Amino acid sequence: MAVPPQHVMRFYGNTDYAIQSIGFREITFLHRDKLNDPFDPHFFFTTDFSENYAALIDCVQQYHAKDLQNFNDRFPQENWKQFVDGIEGYFNSLRNNTLLFSTSAINKDKHPKDNLYMWSHYGNGHRGVAIEFDTALLAMAVLAKSKRLAGEETHINEVWSEINYTAKLPKITCESIFQFVINDSEKPDEIAWEGTELAKIIQLMVRSKSIEWRIEDEWRLMWLNDETKLKIQRLDLLDGTITAVYLGCLVTDYLKDSLVFETKRNFPNAEVFRGKKARGDFALVFEQLS
């Protein structure tokens, strides 16, 4: 499990949303249905053995001949459709019950504030705002709310998810199904899935995007909630969660003053910067406002 960066950034093309996030001390989670990429997430039951039961048996015979009879006894052909339905149900449950807050990673070698593409595409042509968040404090807020609603603890590794950028979607392998079945887990359910290689492949599929989106370097804050059908949910922020605010180089002076005021009122330790076009270069420089 990858460790999330200490800080992440979210661009707001609609500056009203940015001011509300700062002024109301909250962020907004969106359902997957509201994402702008119809391939996100993109799932079809695809395997490295052509999705054919006979091919699965051939694979087991080739690599695990001594366990073939045991595999056949545990997993006869009549169980195949039920198994596929179980995997698709598992995926659909994740898809239908997951709310997301999408961000870009900040690290010592690369900062999203310097990305002209991100400002143009997600920052409304440099007229928007980018907010920097503390990942640990965001996670703490999600964990606390999840516990209040569900009455049980959620592991921190289930909160942050790194996006996998790939030219081809991962496939379910014969080996992962063999190990799943041979270890008495041939009927997929929440407990049976946990920690298996098959579950890891499905979860990788869920968080995979086309290589075309690699420039975003996305980390998602995830909130699993099967008690609501609403496509938007709010999360109250803890003190210190917002660590910096960056204004696009075309932000108006009036908006600048409003953002500085709300930031200092609600997150007094956060710094506010305004972008400017660098002289003689395709780049931005940022002056600190507060």
C-alpha positions in Angstrom: 0.0 0.0 0.0 1.5 3.3 -1.1 2.0 6.0 1.5 0.1 9.2 0.6 2.1 12.4 0.3 2.0 14.8 3.3 0.1 17.4 1.2 -2.2 17.4 -1.8 -3.8 20.0 -3.9 -7.3 20.5 -5.5 -8.0 23.0 -8.2 -11.3 24.8 -8.2 -12.4 26.3 -11.5 -15.6 27.6 -9.9 -14.3 30.1 -7.3 -17.5 30.0 -5.4 -16.8 26.4 -4.5 -13.3 27.4 -3.3 -14.6 30.2 -1.1 -17.3 28.0 0.3 -14.7 25.3 1.1 -12.6 27.8 3.0 -15.4 29.8 4.5 -17.6 26.9 5.6 -14.6 24.8 6.6 -15.7 21.8 4.5 -15.0 19.8 1.4 -17.4 18.1 -1.0 -17.3 14.4 -1.9 -18.7 13.4 -5.3 -20.2 10.1 -6.4 -18.3 8.4 -9.2 -21.3 9.1 -11.5 -20.3 12.8 -11.4 -16.7 12.2 -12.6 -15.8 13.7 -16.0 -14.2 10.6 -17.4 -16.7 7.9 -18.5 -13.9 5.3 -18.3 -13.5 6.0 -14.6 -13.8 3.4 -13.3 -13.8 1.1 -16.3 -14.6 -2.5 -15.5 -15.3 -5.6 -17.6 -14.7 -9.1 -16.4 -11.6 -9.8 -18.3 -9.0 -12.5 -17.6 -5.7 -13.8 -18.9 -7.4 -17.0 -20.0 -10.2 -15.6 -22.3 -13.0 -15.8 -19.6 -13.6 -19.4 -20.5 -14.0 -22.1 -17.8 -12.4 -24.8 -19.9 -9.4 -22.4 -20.4 -9.2 -21.9 -16.6 -9.1 -25.7 -16.1 -6.3 -26.0 -18.7 -4.4 -23.3 -16.9 -4.7 -25.1 -13.5 -3.7 -28.3 -15.1 -0.6 -26.7 -16.6 0.6 -25.0 -13.5 -1.0 -26.9 -10.6 -1.6 -30.4 -11.9 -1.4 -32.1 -8.5 -4.3 -29.8 -7.3 -6.5 -30.2 -10.4 -8.9 -32.7 -8.9 -9.2 -30.7 -5.7 -9.8 -27.5 -7.7 -12.5 -29.3 -9.8 -14.2 -30.6 -6.7 -14.3 -27.1 -5.1 -15.1 -25.2 -8.2 -17.2 -27.2 -10.8 -18.3 -25.5 -14.0 -21.8 -24.8 -12.6 -20.2 -22.4 -10.1 -18.6 -20.3 -12.8 -21.5 -18.0 -13.6 -22.1 -17.5 -9.9 -18.5 -16.6 -9.4 -18.4 -14.1 -12.2 -21.6 -12.5 -10.9 -20.0 -12.3 -7.4 -17.0 -10.4 -8.8 -19.2 -8.0 -10.8 -21.4 -7.5 -7.7 -18.3 -6.8 -5.6 -17.2 -4.2 -8.2 -20.6 -2.6 -8.4 -20.9 -2.4 -4.6 -17.6 -0.4 -4.6 -18.7 1.8 -7.4 -22.1 2.5 -6.1 -21.1 3.2 -2.5 -17.9 5.2 -3.0 -17.8 9.0 -2.7 -14.6 10.7 -3.8 -12.5 13.8 -3.2 -9.9 14.1 -6.0 -6.6 15.8 -5.5 -3.1 16.0 -7.0 0.0 14.9 -5.1 2.6 17.4 -3.8 6.1 16.2 -3.5 9.6 17.8 -3.3 10.3 17.4 -7.0 6.9 18.5 -8.4 4.1 20.9 -7.2 0.8 21.1 -9.1 0.8 24.9 -8.6 3.4 25.0 -11.3 1.5 23.0 -13.8 0.1 25.2 -16.6 -2.1 22.4 -17.9 -3.8 21.9 -14.6 -4.4 25.7 -14.2 -5.9 25.9 -17.7 -8.0 22.7 -17.5 -9.1 22.6 -13.9 -8.4 26.1 -12.9 -10.8 27.7 -15.4 -8.0 29.2 -17.6 -6.0 30.5 -14.6 -9.1 32.3 -13.2 -9.6 29.7 -10.5 -8.1 28.7 -7.1 -6.0 25.8 -5.9 -6.2 24.7 -2.3 -3.4 22.8 -0.5 -4.5 20.3 2.2 -2.8 18.3 4.9 -3.5 14.6 4.0 -3.3 13.3 7.6 -5.9 15.8 8.8 -8.2 15.0 5.9 -8.0 11.3 6.7 -8.7 11.9 10.4 -11.9 13.8 9.5 -13.1 11.0 7.2 -12.3 8.3 9.8 -14.2 10.2 12.5 -17.2 10.7 10.4 -17.3 7.1 9.2 -17.1 5.9 12.8 -20.0 8.2 13.7 -22.2 7.0 10.9 -21.3 3.3 10.7 -20.4 2.7 14.4 -17.1 0.9 13.4 -13.5 1.8 12.7 -12.3 2.3 9.1 -8.7 1.6 8.5 -6.6 4.6 7.3 -5.4 2.5 4.3 -9.0 2.5 3.0 -9.2 6.3 3.0 -6.5 7.4 0.6 -6.0 5.7 -2.8 -3.3 6.4 -5.4 -4.5 6.3 -9.0 -2.8 3.7 -11.2 -2.2 5.1 -14.7 -2.0 2.4 -17.4 -2.3 1.9 -21.1 -4.2 -1.4 -20.6 -6.5 -2.4 -17.8 -5.3 -5.1 -15.4 -6.7 -8.5 -15.9 -7.9 -11.2 -13.5 -5.4 -14.0 -13.6 -5.8 -17.7 -13.6 -3.4 -17.9 -10.6 -5.4 -15.4 -8.5 -8.6 -17.5 -9.1 -6.8 -20.7 -8.3 -5.4 -19.4 -5.0 -8.8 -17.9 -4.2 -10.6 -21.2 -4.7 -8.0 -23.5 -3.2 -8.0 -21.5 0.0 -11.8 -22.1 0.6 -12.9 -18.7 -0.8 -14.8 -19.8 -3.9 -17.9 -17.9 -2.8 -17.0 -14.2 -3.0 -18.1 -12.1 0.0 -16.7 -9.2 2.0 -14.8 -11.5 4.3 -13.6 -13.9 1.7 -12.2 -11.2 -0.5 -10.1 -9.5 2.2 -6.3 -9.7 1.5 -6.6 -12.0 -1.5 -4.7 -11.4 -4.7 -8.0 -11.5 -6.6 -9.3 -8.7 -4.5 -6.2 -6.7 -5.1 -6.6 -7.0 -8.8 -10.2 -5.9 -8.7 -9.3 -3.0 -6.5 -6.5 -2.0 -8.9 -9.1 -2.1 -11.7 -11.3 0.3 -9.7 -8.5 2.8 -9.3 -7.0 2.6 -12.7 -7.2 5.4 -15.3 -5.9 5.8 -18.8 -2.3 6.9 -19.1 -3.6 10.0 -20.8 -4.4 11.4 -17.3 -1.0 10.8 -15.8 -0.2 14.5 -15.6 -2.7 14.8 -12.7 -0.8 12.5 -10.3 -4.1 11.9 -8.6 -4.7 10.7 -5.0 -8.3 10.2 -4.0 -9.8 10.6 -0.6 -12.5 7.9 -0.4 -15.5 7.6 1.7 -17.5 4.4 1.6 -21.2 5.0 2.5 -24.0 2.6 1.6 -26.6 4.5 3.7 -27.2 7.3 1.2 -28.2 7.6 -2.4 -27.2 11.3 -2.5 -24.4 12.0 -5.1 -22.9 14.8 -3.0 -21.7 14.7 0.6 -20.0 17.3 2.8 -17.2 16.7 5.3 -16.3 19.3 8.0 -12.6 20.1 8.1 -10.4 20.0 11.2 -8.2 23.0 12.3 -5.1 23.4 10.1 -6.4 21.1 7.3 -5.9 23.9 4.7 -2.2 24.7 4.6 -2.0 27.1 1.6 -4.2 28.8 -1.0 -3.0 29.7 -4.6 -4.8 32.1 -6.8 -4.6 31.9 -10.6 -2.9 34.7 -12.4 -6.2 36.0 -13.8 -8.1 36.1 -10.5 -9.7 39.6 -9.8 -8.6 41.8 -7.0 -12.1 41.6 -5.4 -11.9 37.8 -5.3 -8.3 38.0 -4.0 -9.4 40.1 -1.1 -12.3 37.7 -0.3 -10.1 34.7 -0.3 -7.4 36.3 1.8 -10.1 37.3 4.4 -11.8 33.9 4.6 -8.5 32.0 4.7 -7.1 34.1 7.6 -10.4 33.9 9.4 -10.7 30.1 9.3 -7.2 28.8 8.7 -4.9 31.5 10.2 -1.7 29.5 9.7 -2.4 29.0 6.0 -0.4 31.0 3.5 -2.0 32.7 0.4 -0.2 33.2 -2.9 -1.1 34.8 -6.2 0.2 33.6 -9.5 2.0 35.8 -12.0 3.3 35.1 -15.5 7.1 34.7 -15.4 9.1 37.1 -17.5 10.4 35.4 -20.6 9.3 31.9 -19.8 6.3 29.6 -20.0 6.0 29.5 -16.2 4.3 30.9 -13.1 5.8 32.7 -10.2 3.9 33.2 -6.9 3.9 36.2 -4.6 2.8 35.7 -1.1 -0.2 37.8 0.0 -0.4 36.7 3.6 
